[in-house]
Amino acid sequence: MEKLLQNVRLGARLLWRQPGFTAVAVVVLALGIGANSAMFSIVNTLLFRPLPFPDPAALAGVYSRSVARPDAYRAFSYGEFTELRQRGDVFTGVFAHNLGAVGLLEGETTRRVFFDEVSANYFDVMGVPPLRGRAFTAAEERPGAGIPVAIVSHAFWQKRGSDPRMVGQTLRINGTLFTVVGIAPRAFTGTTAMVSPELYLPLGVHELVMNDFDSARLPLADPRNHQLIVVGRLRPGLSPAQVDARLAATAAQMQQGIAADERQTFIARPLSRLSISTSPQNDDGLRVPALLLLFLAGVVLLIASLNVANMMLARGTARRREIAIRLALGAKRGSILAQLLIEGVMLAVLGGVAGLLGGAWSMRLLVRSLGALAPFDLVVSAAPDLRVLAATAAFCLLSTVFFALGPAWDVSRPGVAGDLKAGQQDAPSGRRGKLGGRFRRGVLARRNLPVLAQLALSLMLLSTAGLFVRSSLRAARLQPGFALDHGVVVEIDPGLAGYDEHEGRRLVRAVVERFRAQPGVESASVAATVPFGMISLGRRVEPVGRPAGGRGETAVPSSYNVVGEDYFATLGIPVLAGRPFTANEAGDARTTVAILDRLAAEKLWPGGGALGQTVKLVESGDNREGTIAQVVGIVDNVQESLLGEVLEPHVYVPFGPLYQSDMNVHVRLAGGRGASDGAAEARFVAAARGAVRGVDERLPVLNARTLRRHVEESFDTWVMRTAARLFTVFGVVAMLLAAVGLYGVRAFAVARRSREIGIRMAVGASAGDAVRLFLREGVRLTVVGGAVGLLLSLALGRLLAGMLYRVSGWDPLVLGASTALLAGAAMLACWVPARRAANVAPMTSLRNE
């Protein structure tokens, strides 16, 4: 131990005496370790960090699956939930919940707030009592009870100034006063990671706050109302097969007398950390990008470590004479090796501390940018937990192995006499064979391998950044099938102010008419959803009356939208066949018509013939009910996503028969289809809230912006831009580190060969000859490293092809630009030492020798 402390003190003294070297090494390592720490912190929060309640692994989702169609799932009714809760052979506790949105009055404006509608035992089964106040009671859960109470999230309480008197205060939700009876614990996010609703409400207020995104307007107690998601805490010792067998037996007992094709069975599966769904979900969709981020951050760490390895090798070479003297005086190689490794560990620890701080800061920035888009509160602790600390320690250990072990082994090898004779220059490099000497003096010399690796990996990161940047630029020039210019979208929701369906319909029509009457407005219409929005609806479209064996698919999952008259003209979506909806159809609750897009029509009736056909629109997971409609029009395809399948089938139905309170009013301003300067749209957006207040002062305006801004600020666009920025940072940092490493190697080569340069110039070589000599060697390094980097770029680009938007994984423009950028930086890094070589004074160099 005394020897170890002595080595630590000596290492600290040596590093303190070389502040320039120490500072550069720590900064370089901090960049690599910080990038890895930040990426791992995010991945840890989403995938690994235990959720903040006891034994989260014991919680399992309970899912209702169709017996006839095993791929179809639906939510539970309240009656099914209560029967499951009463059976204790599988779970120690079972709770039900359902996410939704309500309107919260804040001052004179109504804000849409997401809530979780929960059973009375929700917090009890979770094992998390409220921080203040109490949980809900059985009386408050009872269907139709209508007792207006609420529990607020910890983040909501903090935004209200952590008022100690919050419990007992009232909130106006959907026009009704709710009393706050509790505050959820800090960092509590329910069954998911990172995201949290702002409010928790009891099931008994369902009729006061129910959502109608899918026209689910049945009372909670109605057996046909399937809206509840059920979660149970498993009894210890049960295998998955035993759990499913008991649940299947329970489902069979509960569904006696139900037709065979309508029966459901129950299964239990692990909960997803990232989604809440009526069907089992896994988190594999995030694992691939998470692993990619960790891989690219690891590449940055490797480049940084190789860079410091070069610095350590140069520093160790300069200390050869000192080490040779110590070996000659009897020091053991092991003690010298330990000393050099301790110095490396100290550098890694300093870099790790700085990287940990930088990673936490970077994580805050990333979460803040995502929080501007997320409809939920993001609950992320920037303080690293044990996993992040352990991972950062591992990054430090790996970097030490990469940058310290090799140089320490090299400079501590035996060879005392040669090192004493050579002094501080031209130290021998071991056994000298003719072929080995040529190999070591060439591009693939051992001292050049770290630089070659840095150049290759840097080009790979630069090309990856280029692919995402070009993908982001392509997304910015998006042509989604509807007109972005001269368009405005205003989101309103009469239900959030407590209005019923009759009054809500009247208000929506009044707002549309008010907008149509505004100067400069060409047309206006309404729609339930907006492309690239946070909310999407779906229906399964099935052909009705087609002969058996006819061509086309039997069912097409489609995006579903409820729209008003003039919708397609307002958005500029071409009608390819048939006609759009009429004013009567958009206002008549008895209308049963539909419009398909070209993709849906081709899937159902290849070669044409969809117009005039009859289809059934079935809600996802529903085997029994559906809406029969006649196809009266075919419109062009519309793009609603930049990620995954960018085009999907669409079906449109008129606003008349299918009321929805949350509606988006689309407005088309005068100006045709050409690009606009945005001034008219900005003026209309500024006046939109006043126009809505002119219809009804209580009617909430949830959003008002231009259609182009809506798309540019969508989640998909954010993902593309964030990926481009993140990978660009990785690429630029890697390129700079590689350039610094190349500069260090070439500068060290100039210093080692100063005698040779002096002799060359003394016998007639010019300064230009010296410059060309060192530039030629630098070009060879760059060419070899770039060639390997191009191969790595092609391989990684092929893997990334599915994550890019209309960009090939081997895009020649990206590869060419990345190569040119790296080559320019490398040539600059070589030119500076080469110019220094040209300025060597022959007599001074020879005199020093």
C-alpha positions in Angstrom: 0.0 0.0 0.0 2.9 2.3 0.8 4.4 1.6 -2.6 1.1 2.4 -4.2 0.7 5.7 -2.4 4.3 6.6 -3.3 3.5 5.9 -7.0 0.3 8.0 -6.8 2.2 10.9 -5.3 4.9 10.7 -7.9 2.4 10.4 -10.7 0.5 13.5 -9.5 3.7 15.4 -9.2 4.8 14.5 -12.8 1.3 15.4 -14.2 1.3 18.7 -12.3 4.7 19.6 -13.7 3.3 19.2 -17.3 0.1 21.2 -17.1 -0.2 21.5 -20.9 0.0 17.8 -21.5 -2.3 17.0 -18.6 -4.9 19.6 -19.6 -5.0 18.4 -23.3 -5.2 14.7 -22.2 -8.0 15.4 -19.7 -10.1 17.4 -22.2 -9.7 14.8 -24.9 -10.7 12.0 -22.5 -13.6 14.1 -21.1 -15.0 14.4 -24.6 -15.0 10.7 -25.2 -16.1 9.7 -21.7 -18.7 12.5 -21.5 -20.3 11.4 -24.8 -20.6 7.8 -23.5 -21.8 8.9 -20.1 -24.6 11.1 -21.7 -25.7 8.4 -24.1 -25.7 5.7 -21.4 -27.6 8.0 -19.0 -30.5 8.3 -21.5 -30.5 4.6 -22.4 -30.3 3.7 -18.7 -33.3 5.9 -17.9 -35.4 4.4 -20.7 -34.4 0.8 -20.6 -32.5 -0.2 -17.4 -33.1 2.0 -14.4 -35.7 0.4 -12.1 -39.0 2.2 -12.0 -39.5 4.1 -8.7 -41.7 1.6 -6.9 -41.1 -1.7 -5.1 -40.3 -4.9 -7.2 -41.3 -3.5 -10.6 -40.5 -6.9 -12.2 -43.5 -8.4 -10.4 -45.9 -6.2 -12.3 -47.4 -7.7 -15.4 -49.9 -6.5 -18.0 -53.1 -8.4 -18.4 -54.3 -8.5 -22.0 -57.6 -9.6 -23.5 -57.0 -11.5 -26.8 -59.5 -12.8 -29.3 -59.8 -16.6 -29.5 -60.8 -16.5 -33.1 -58.1 -13.9 -34.1 -55.0 -14.3 -31.8 -53.5 -11.1 -33.2 -56.4 -9.0 -32.1 -56.5 -7.5 -28.6 -58.9 -5.1 -26.8 -59.1 -3.3 -23.5 -61.2 -4.5 -20.5 -64.6 -3.5 -19.4 -65.1 -2.4 -15.8 -67.0 -5.6 -15.0 -64.2 -7.8 -16.4 -61.7 -5.8 -14.3 -63.6 -6.3 -11.1 -64.0 -10.0 -11.6 -60.2 -10.3 -12.2 -59.5 -8.2 -9.1 -61.7 -10.6 -7.0 -59.7 -13.7 -8.1 -56.5 -14.0 -6.0 -55.1 -17.1 -7.5 -52.7 -15.3 -9.9 -52.2 -11.8 -8.5 -51.8 -10.3 -5.1 -53.4 -7.1 -6.4 -54.9 -5.9 -9.7 -55.5 -2.3 -10.8 -57.0 -0.6 -13.9 -56.2 2.6 -15.6 -56.8 4.6 -18.7 -55.0 7.6 -20.1 -56.9 10.6 -21.4 -56.9 14.3 -21.8 -58.9 17.0 -20.0 -59.0 20.8 -20.1 -57.5 22.5 -17.1 -58.5 26.2 -16.6 -55.5 28.3 -15.8 -56.4 32.0 -15.5 -58.4 32.8 -18.6 -57.1 30.0 -20.8 -57.8 26.3 -20.9 -54.8 24.0 -21.3 -55.0 20.4 -22.3 -53.6 18.2 -19.6 -53.0 14.4 -19.8 -54.3 12.4 -16.9 -54.5 8.8 -15.8 -57.9 7.5 -14.8 -57.2 4.9 -12.1 -58.9 2.4 -9.8 -58.9 3.1 -6.1 -56.2 0.5 -5.4 -53.8 1.9 -8.0 -51.2 3.4 -5.6 -51.6 0.5 -3.2 -50.8 -2.2 -5.8 -47.9 -0.1 -7.0 -46.6 0.0 -3.4 -46.3 3.8 -3.6 -48.4 5.9 -1.2 -49.0 9.6 -2.1 -46.3 12.0 -0.9 -49.1 14.1 0.7 -52.7 13.6 1.2 -54.4 10.3 0.5 -55.2 7.8 -2.3 -58.7 7.4 -3.8 -61.5 5.5 -2.0 -63.7 2.7 -3.2 -66.7 5.1 -3.2 -64.8 7.4 -5.6 -64.0 4.5 -7.9 -67.6 3.3 -8.2 -68.9 3.9 -11.8 -71.1 6.9 -12.1 -70.1 8.2 -8.6 -69.0 11.5 -10.1 -67.1 12.6 -7.0 -64.7 15.2 -8.4 -61.4 14.6 -6.7 -57.8 14.5 -8.1 -54.3 13.6 -7.2 -51.6 15.8 -8.9 -48.2 14.6 -10.0 -45.1 15.8 -8.2 -44.0 17.8 -11.3 -47.4 19.5 -11.4 -47.0 20.5 -7.8 -43.5 21.8 -8.4 -44.7 24.0 -11.3 -47.3 25.4 -8.8 -44.4 26.5 -6.5 -44.6 23.4 -4.3 -47.4 25.0 -2.4 -47.8 23.2 0.9 -51.5 24.0 0.8 -52.1 22.3 -2.5 -54.0 19.4 -0.9 -57.5 20.8 -0.5 -57.3 23.3 -3.3 -59.6 23.0 -6.3 -58.9 22.7 -10.0 -61.5 23.5 -12.8 -61.3 20.4 -15.1 -63.7 20.2 -18.1 -65.8 22.9 -16.5 -66.1 21.0 -13.1 -64.4 21.9 -9.8 -62.1 19.0 -8.6 -60.6 18.9 -5.1 -57.0 17.9 -4.8 -56.8 15.1 -2.3 -53.1 14.0 -2.8 -49.7 14.6 -4.4 -47.8 11.8 -6.0 -44.2 11.0 -4.9 -41.2 12.6 -6.5 -40.1 10.9 -9.8 -43.2 8.6 -9.9 -44.1 7.9 -13.5 -46.5 5.0 -13.1 -45.7 1.9 -15.2 -43.7 3.7 -17.8 -40.2 5.3 -17.7 -39.5 9.0 -18.1 -43.1 10.3 -18.9 -45.8 11.1 -16.4 -49.4 12.4 -16.6 -50.0 15.6 -14.7 -53.2 14.4 -13.0 -54.6 11.2 -11.6 -58.4 10.9 -11.4 -60.7 8.1 -10.0 -62.7 5.8 -12.3 -65.9 7.2 -10.9 -65.5 10.5 -12.8 -65.3 8.7 -16.2 -68.4 10.3 -17.5 -67.1 13.8 -16.6 -63.8 13.4 -18.4 -64.2 10.6 -20.9 -62.3 10.9 -24.2 -64.0 10.6 -27.5 -61.0 10.1 -29.9 -62.6 6.9 -31.0 -66.2 7.9 -30.3 -66.2 5.9 -27.1 -69.1 7.6 -25.3 -70.5 4.8 -23.3 -70.8 4.9 -19.5 -68.0 3.1 -17.6 -70.4 0.4 -16.3 -71.6 -0.5 -19.8 -70.3 -4.0 -20.6 -69.6 -2.8 -24.2 -67.3 -0.1 -23.0 -63.8 -1.6 -23.3 -61.4 1.2 -22.2 -59.5 -0.1 -19.2 -55.9 -1.3 -19.2 -55.4 -3.9 -16.4 -52.1 -4.5 -14.5 -51.5 -7.1 -11.8 -48.8 -7.9 -9.3 -47.9 -11.5 -9.7 -47.9 -14.0 -6.8 -44.4 -15.3 -6.2 -43.5 -18.8 -7.5 -45.8 -18.9 -10.5 -44.3 -19.7 -13.9 -45.6 -17.8 -17.0 -47.3 -21.0 -18.2 -49.2 -21.4 -14.9 -50.2 -17.7 -15.0 -51.6 -18.0 -18.6 -53.4 -21.3 -17.8 -55.2 -19.8 -14.8 -56.1 -16.6 -16.6 -57.5 -18.6 -19.6 -59.6 -20.6 -17.1 -60.9 -17.4 -15.6 -61.7 -16.0 -19.0 -63.6 -19.2 -20.0 -65.7 -19.0 -16.8 -66.5 -15.3 -17.3 -67.6 -15.7 -21.0 -69.9 -18.7 -20.8 -72.8 -18.2 -23.1 -70.9 -15.8 -25.5 -70.7 -16.8 -29.1 -67.5 -18.7 -30.0 -66.3 -16.1 -32.5 -66.7 -13.3 -29.9 -64.8 -15.0 -27.0 -61.7 -13.6 -25.5 -58.9 -15.2 -23.5 -56.6 -13.5 -21.0 -52.8 -13.6 -20.9 -50.2 -11.9 -18.8 -47.0 -10.4 -20.3 -44.2 -8.1 -19.0 -45.0 -4.4 -19.2 -43.3 -2.2 -21.7 -41.3 0.6 -20.1 -42.1 3.0 -23.0 -45.7 2.5 -23.9 -49.2 1.8 -22.6 -51.2 -0.4 -24.9 -54.1 -2.8 -25.0 -51.7 -5.4 -26.6 -48.4 -6.7 -25.4 -45.5 -4.4 -26.4 -41.8 -4.8 -26.1 -39.1 -2.1 -26.2 -37.2 -3.6 -29.2 -38.0 -0.5 -31.3 -35.8 1.6 -29.0 -33.1 -0.9 -28.5 -31.7 -0.6 -32.0 -31.2 3.2 -32.0 -30.0 3.0 -28.3 -27.4 0.5 -29.3 -26.4 2.6 -32.3 -26.0 5.7 -30.1 -23.9 3.7 -27.6 -21.8 2.3 -30.4 -21.1 5.7 -32.0 -20.3 7.2 -28.6 -18.0 4.2 -28.0 -16.2 5.0 -31.3 -15.6 8.6 -30.0 -14.2 7.2 -26.8 -11.9 4.9 -28.8 -10.7 7.8 -31.0 -10.0 9.9 -27.9 -8.2 7.0 -26.2 -6.0 6.5 -29.3 -5.3 10.2 -29.3 -4.1 10.1 -25.8 -2.2 6.9 -26.5 -0.2 8.9 -29.1 0.5 11.6 -26.5 1.5 9.0 -23.9 3.8 7.3 -26.3 5.5 10.6 -27.3 5.8 11.5 -23.6 7.1 8.1 -22.7 9.7 8.2 -25.6 10.9 11.5 -24.2 11.4 9.8 -20.9 13.3 6.8 -22.2 16.6 8.1 -20.9 15.1 8.5 -17.4 13.6 5.1 -17.5 16.8 3.5 -18.8 18.8 5.0 -15.9 16.2 3.7 -13.4 16.5 0.2 -14.9 20.3 0.4 -14.9 20.2 1.3 -11.2 18.2 -1.8 -10.4 14.5 -0.8 -10.7 12.3 -3.6 -11.8 10.2 -3.3 -15.0 7.1 -4.2 -13.1 7.4 -1.2 -10.8 8.0 1.2 -13.8 5.1 -0.3 -15.6 2.9 0.2 -12.5 4.0 3.8 -12.3 3.2 4.5 -15.9 -0.2 2.8 -15.6 -1.0 4.8 -12.4 -0.4 8.0 -14.3 -2.8 6.7 -17.0 -5.4 5.8 -14.5 -5.1 9.3 -12.9 -5.7 10.9 -16.3 -8.6 8.7 -17.0 -10.2 9.5 -13.6 -9.8 13.2 -14.2 -11.3 12.8 -17.7 -14.1 10.7 -16.3 -15.1 13.3 -13.7 -15.1 16.0 -16.3 -16.9 13.8 -18.7 -19.6 12.9 -16.1 -20.3 16.6 -15.5 -20.4 17.3 -19.2 -22.6 14.3 -19.9 -25.1 15.4 -17.2 -25.2 18.8 -18.8 -25.7 17.4 -22.3 -28.5 15.2 -21.0 -30.3 18.2 -19.6 -30.2 19.9 -22.9 -31.5 16.9 -24.8 -34.4 16.4 -22.4 -35.3 20.1 -22.4 -35.5 20.0 -26.2 -37.7 16.9 -26.1 -39.8 18.3 -23.3 -40.9 21.2 -25.6 -42.7 18.6 -27.8 -43.9 16.0 -25.4 -47.5 16.1 -24.3 -46.6 14.6 -20.9 -44.3 15.7 -18.2 -40.8 14.3 -18.7 -39.4 13.1 -15.3 -35.7 12.6 -15.7 -33.1 12.8 -13.0 -29.9 14.3 -14.2 -28.1 12.9 -11.2 -26.2 9.7 -12.2 -27.3 6.5 -10.4 -25.0 3.6 -9.6 -25.4 2.2 -13.1 -24.2 5.4 -14.7 -21.4 5.7 -12.3 -20.4 2.1 -12.9 -20.6 2.6 -16.6 -18.4 5.7 -16.4 -15.9 3.9 -14.3 -15.9 1.1 -17.0 -15.3 3.8 -19.7 -12.4 5.1 -17.7 -10.9 1.6 -17.3 -11.3 0.9 -21.0 -9.8 4.1 -22.0 -6.8 3.4 -19.7 -6.3 0.1 -21.3 -6.4 1.7 -24.8 -4.2 4.7 -24.2 -1.9 3.7 -21.3 -1.1 0.0 -21.4 0.5 -0.1 -24.8 2.8 3.0 -24.4 3.7 1.9 -20.8 4.7 -1.6 -22.0 6.7 -0.1 -24.9 8.7 2.4 -23.0 9.4 0.1 -20.0 10.9 -2.7 -22.1 14.6 -3.7 -21.5 17.2 -2.0 -23.7 19.1 0.1 -21.3 22.4 0.4 -23.2 20.8 1.4 -26.4 18.6 4.0 -24.7 21.5 5.5 -22.8 23.5 5.8 -26.0 20.6 7.2 -28.0 19.6 9.8 -25.5 16.3 11.3 -26.0 16.2 11.0 -29.8 16.0 8.1 -32.1 15.4 5.6 -29.3 15.5 2.0 -30.6 12.3 0.2 -31.2 13.4 -3.3 -30.4 14.9 -6.0 -32.6 15.9 -4.7 -36.0 15.3 -7.0 -39.0 15.5 -5.7 -42.6 11.9 -6.5 -43.4 10.7 -5.5 -39.9 12.5 -2.2 -40.1 11.0 -1.3 -43.4 7.5 -2.3 -42.1 7.9 -0.2 -39.0 9.2 2.8 -41.0 6.3 2.6 -43.5 2.7 3.7 -43.3 1.8 0.7 -41.2 4.5 1.3 -38.7 3.3 0.5 -35.2 3.4 4.2 -34.1 1.1 5.0 -37.0 -1.6 2.4 -36.3 -3.5 4.5 -33.7 -3.6 7.5 -36.2 -4.9 5.2 -39.0 -7.6 3.9 -36.7 -8.6 7.4 -35.7 -8.8 8.5 -39.4 -10.9 5.5 -40.4 -13.3 5.8 -37.4 -13.6 9.6 -37.9 -14.6 9.2 -41.5 -17.2 6.6 -40.5 -18.7 9.0 -38.0 -18.5 11.9 -40.4 -20.3 10.0 -43.1 -23.0 8.8 -40.6 -23.5 12.5 -39.6 -23.7 13.4 -43.3 -26.4 10.8 -43.9 -28.6 12.1 -41.1 -27.9 15.7 -42.1 -29.0 15.0 -45.7 -32.0 13.0 -44.4 -33.0 16.0 -42.3 -32.6 18.4 -45.3 -34.7 16.1 -47.4 -37.3 16.1 -44.6 -37.3 19.9 -44.6 -38.2 19.9 -48.3 -41.0 17.4 -47.6 -43.9 17.2 -50.1 -46.5 15.3 -48.0 -49.3 15.2 -50.5 -51.1 18.3 -49.0 -50.2 22.0 -49.4 -48.1 23.5 -46.5 -48.0 27.1 -47.6 -51.0 29.4 -47.0 -52.4 26.9 -44.4 -53.3 27.4 -40.8 -54.5 24.9 -38.2 -56.4 25.8 -35.0 -57.2 23.1 -32.5 -60.3 23.5 -30.3 -62.2 21.2 -28.0 -65.6 22.1 -26.7 -65.6 19.0 -24.4 -62.7 20.5 -22.4 -65.1 23.3 -21.4 -67.8 20.9 -20.4 -70.0 21.2 -23.5 -72.0 18.1 -24.6 -72.2 16.7 -28.1 -75.1 18.9 -29.3 -73.5 22.1 -28.1 -70.1 21.0 -29.3 -71.3 20.4 -32.8 -72.8 23.9 -32.9 -69.6 25.5 -31.6 -67.4 23.7 -34.1 -69.6 24.8 -37.0 -69.8 28.3 -35.7 -66.0 28.6 -35.5 -65.6 27.3 -39.1 -68.1 29.8 -40.3 -66.4 32.6 -38.4 -63.1 31.7 -40.0 -64.6 31.5 -43.5 -65.9 35.0 -43.0 -62.4 36.4 -42.3 -60.8 38.5 -45.0 -58.3 36.6 -47.2 -59.7 33.1 -46.3 -60.4 30.9 -49.3 -61.8 27.9 -47.4 -62.1 26.3 -44.0 -62.9 22.8 -42.7 -62.4 20.5 -39.7 -60.6 17.2 -39.1 -60.2 15.0 -36.1 -56.4 14.5 -36.6 -53.6 16.4 -38.4 -50.8 14.7 -40.3 -47.6 14.6 -38.3 -49.7 15.2 -35.1 -49.3 13.5 -31.7 -52.7 11.8 -32.1 -53.6 9.3 -34.7 -56.7 7.1 -35.2 -57.0 3.7 -37.0 -59.6 1.5 -38.5 -59.5 -1.8 -40.3 -61.1 -1.4 -43.7 -62.9 -4.6 -45.0 -64.6 -5.0 -48.4 -68.3 -6.0 -48.2 -70.0 -8.1 -50.8 -66.9 -9.1 -52.8 -67.1 -12.6 -54.2 -65.0 -15.2 -52.6 -61.6 -15.5 -54.3 -61.8 -12.0 -55.7 -58.6 -10.0 -56.1 -57.4 -7.7 -53.3 -56.8 -7.9 -49.6 -59.6 -8.9 -47.2 -58.7 -6.2 -44.7 -56.4 -3.2 -44.8 -55.3 -1.5 -41.5 -55.7 2.2 -42.3 -55.2 5.7 -40.8 -58.7 7.1 -40.0 -59.9 10.6 -40.0 -63.2 12.4 -39.4 -63.4 15.4 -41.6 -65.8 18.1 -42.7 -66.9 19.4 -46.1 -64.2 21.2 -48.1 -61.5 19.4 -46.2 -59.7 18.1 -49.3 -59.9 21.5 -51.1 -58.6 23.2 -47.9 -55.6 21.0 -47.6 -55.0 20.8 -51.3 -55.4 17.0 -51.5 -56.5 16.1 -55.1 -59.7 14.1 -55.6 -58.8 11.4 -58.1 -62.2 9.9 -58.6 -65.7 10.4 -57.4 -66.4 13.4 -55.2 -65.6 14.9 -51.8 -68.1 15.0 -48.9 -71.0 17.4 -49.2 -72.3 19.8 -46.6 -75.3 17.6 -45.9 -73.1 14.5 -45.4 -70.8 16.4 -43.0 -73.8 17.5 -40.9 -76.1 14.5 -41.1 -75.7 11.9 -38.4 -77.3 9.2 -40.6 -74.8 9.5 -43.4 -72.8 6.3 -44.1 -70.2 7.2 -46.8 -66.4 7.0 -46.9 -63.5 8.2 -49.0 -60.4 6.0 -49.6 -57.0 7.2 -50.6 -55.3 5.7 -53.7 -53.2 3.3 -51.6 -56.1 1.8 -49.7 -58.2 1.5 -52.9 -55.4 -0.3 -54.7 -54.9 -2.7 -51.8 -58.6 -3.6 -51.6 -59.4 -3.5 -55.4 -56.3 -3.8 -57.5 -56.7 -2.4 -60.9 -59.6 -0.1 -60.0 -63.2 -0.5 -59.1 -63.2 0.8 -55.6 -65.6 3.7 -56.3 -69.1 2.8 -55.4 -68.1 -0.3 -53.4 -69.2 -1.0 -49.8 -66.7 -1.3 -46.9 -66.9 -2.0 -43.2 -64.8 0.1 -40.9 -63.8 -1.9 -37.8 -62.1 -0.4 -34.8 -58.7 -2.0 -33.9 -59.2 -5.2 -31.8 -63.0 -5.2 -32.3 -64.4 -8.4 -33.9 -68.0 -7.8 -33.6 -69.0 -4.3 -34.6 -68.2 -2.0 -37.5 -69.6 0.8 -39.6 -70.8 0.0 -43.1 -70.1 2.8 -45.6 -70.2 3.3 -49.3 -67.0 4.6 -51.1 -68.0 7.9 -52.8 -64.5 9.1 -53.6 -60.8 8.3 -54.1 -58.2 10.9 -53.1 -54.4 11.1 -53.5 -52.1 9.6 -50.9 -51.0 11.7 -47.9 -47.8 11.2 -45.9 -48.0 11.4 -42.1 -44.6 10.2 -40.9 -40.9 10.4 -41.6 -40.2 7.3 -39.7 -40.9 3.7 -40.7 -43.4 3.3 -43.4 -43.9 6.9 -44.7 -47.0 6.0 -46.6 -50.0 4.1 -45.2 -53.6 3.7 -46.4 -56.2 6.2 -45.3 -59.9 6.2 -44.9 -62.0 9.4 -44.3 -65.5 9.6 -42.9 -67.7 12.8 -42.6 -68.0 14.7 -39.4 -71.8 14.2 -39.3 -72.3 10.7 -38.0 -69.1 10.4 -35.9 -68.8 13.4 -33.5 -65.6 14.1 -31.8 -65.1 17.1 -29.6 -61.4 17.6 -30.1 -61.2 19.0 -33.7 -58.7 20.8 -35.8 -60.0 23.7 -37.9 -58.0 24.0 -41.2 -57.9 27.3 -42.9 -56.7 28.0 -46.5 -55.6 31.6 -47.0 -55.6 33.4 -50.4 -52.4 33.0 -52.4 -52.8 29.9 -54.5 -50.3 27.0 -54.3 -47.1 29.1 -54.5 -44.7 29.7 -51.7 -45.7 32.4 -49.2 -43.7 34.8 -47.1 -45.6 33.8 -44.0 -46.9 37.3 -43.1 -50.5 36.5 -43.9 -50.4 33.3 -42.0 -48.8 35.0 -39.0 -51.4 37.7 -38.9 -54.2 35.1 -39.1 -52.7 33.0 -36.3 -52.4 36.1 -34.1 -56.1 36.8 -34.7 -57.4 33.2 -34.5 -57.8 33.1 -30.7 -59.8 36.4 -30.7 -62.0 35.0 -33.5 -62.7 31.9 -31.4 -63.4 34.0 -28.3 -65.9 35.9 -30.4 -67.8 32.6 -30.8 -67.6 31.6 -27.2 -65.3 33.0 -24.5 -65.1 29.6 -22.7 -64.1 27.6 -25.8 -60.5 26.6 -25.4 -58.0 27.1 -28.2 -55.4 24.4 -27.6 -53.1 25.3 -30.5 -52.9 27.8 -33.4 -50.1 27.8 -35.9 -49.3 27.6 -39.6 -49.4 24.2 -41.1 -45.8 24.4 -42.2 -44.7 25.2 -38.6 -46.9 22.3 -37.4 -44.9 19.9 -39.6 -41.5 21.5 -38.9 -42.1 21.2 -35.1 -43.5 17.6 -35.2 -42.0 14.7 -33.3 -40.8 13.0 -36.5 -39.0 16.2 -37.6 -37.5 16.6 -34.1 -36.1 13.1 -34.3 -34.5 13.7 -37.7 -33.0 17.1 -36.6 -31.8 15.8 -33.2 -30.2 12.8 -34.9 -28.5 15.0 -37.4 -27.2 17.4 -34.7 -26.1 14.5 -32.4 -24.2 12.6 -35.1 -22.7 15.8 -36.4 -21.3 16.6 -33.0 -19.9 13.0 -32.8 -18.4 13.4 -36.3 -16.9 16.8 -35.8 -15.4 15.9 -32.4 -14.0 12.7 -34.0 -12.5 14.6 -36.9 -10.9 17.1 -34.6 -9.4 14.4 -32.4 -8.1 12.6 -35.4 -6.6 15.8 -36.8 -4.9 16.5 -33.4 -3.6 12.9 -33.3 -2.2 13.1 -36.8 -0.6 16.5 -36.0 0.9 15.0 -32.8 2.4 12.1 -34.8 3.8 14.2 -37.5 5.2 16.8 -35.1 6.8 14.0 -33.1 8.3 12.7 -36.3 9.7 16.1 -37.1 11.3 16.3 -33.6 12.8 12.8 -33.9 14.2 13.4 -37.3 15.6 16.9 -36.8 19.2 15.6 -37.2 18.2 13.9 -40.5 16.5 17.1 -41.7 19.6 19.1 -40.8 21.9 16.8 -42.7 19.6 16.8 -45.8 19.5 20.6 -45.9 23.3 20.8 -45.2 24.0 18.8 -48.4 21.7 20.8 -50.6 18.0 19.9 -49.9 15.6 22.9 -50.0 12.9 23.8 -47.5 10.4 22.7 -50.1 12.0 19.3 -50.2 11.5 19.0 -46.4 7.9 20.1 -46.7 7.2 17.6 -49.5 8.9 14.8 -47.6 6.6 15.1 -44.5 3.5 16.0 -46.5 4.0 12.9 -48.6 4.1 10.7 -45.5 1.0 12.4 -44.2 -0.9 11.9 -47.5 -0.1 8.2 -47.3 -1.5 8.0 -43.8 -4.6 9.9 -44.8 -5.2 7.7 -47.9 -4.8 4.4 -46.1 -6.9 5.6 -43.1 -9.5 7.1 -45.5 -9.8 3.9 -47.5 -10.5 1.8 -44.4 -12.9 4.5 -43.2 -14.8 4.3 -46.5 -15.3 0.6 -46.1 -16.6 1.1 -42.5 -18.9 3.9 -43.8 -20.4 1.7 -46.4 -21.0 -1.1 -43.9 -22.6 1.2 -41.3 -24.6 3.0 -44.0 -26.2 -0.2 -45.0 -27.2 -0.9 -41.4 -28.7 2.6 -41.1 -30.6 2.6 -44.4 -33.9 1.8 -42.6 -33.6 4.9 -40.3 -33.0 7.4 -43.0 -35.5 9.4 -45.0 -35.1 9.1 -48.7 -31.3 8.8 -48.5 -29.3 5.8 -49.5 -26.9 4.4 -46.9 -24.0 4.7 -49.4 -24.9 8.2 -50.8 -22.0 9.3 -53.0 -22.4 13.0 -52.2 -22.1 12.3 -48.4 -19.2 9.9 -48.8 -17.4 12.4 -51.1 -18.0 15.4 -48.9 -17.0 13.5 -45.7 -13.8 12.3 -47.3 -12.9 15.7 -48.6 -13.6 17.3 -45.2 -11.4 14.8 -43.3 -8.7 15.0 -45.9 -8.6 18.8 -45.6 -8.3 18.6 -41.8 -5.6 15.9 -42.1 -3.6 17.9 -44.6 -3.7 20.9 -42.4 -2.6 18.8 -39.4 0.4 17.5 -41.6 1.3 20.9 -43.1 2.0 22.7 -39.8 4.7 20.2 -38.7 6.0 20.1 -42.3 6.5 23.9 -42.3 8.3 23.5 -39.0 10.6 21.0 -40.6 11.4 23.4 -43.4 12.5 26.0 -40.9 15.0 23.8 -39.2 18.5 25.4 -39.2 21.1 22.8 -40.3 23.9 24.1 -38.2 21.7 24.4 -35.1 20.3 20.9 -35.5 23.8 19.4 -36.0 25.3 21.4 -33.1 22.5 20.1 -30.8 23.2 16.6 -31.8 
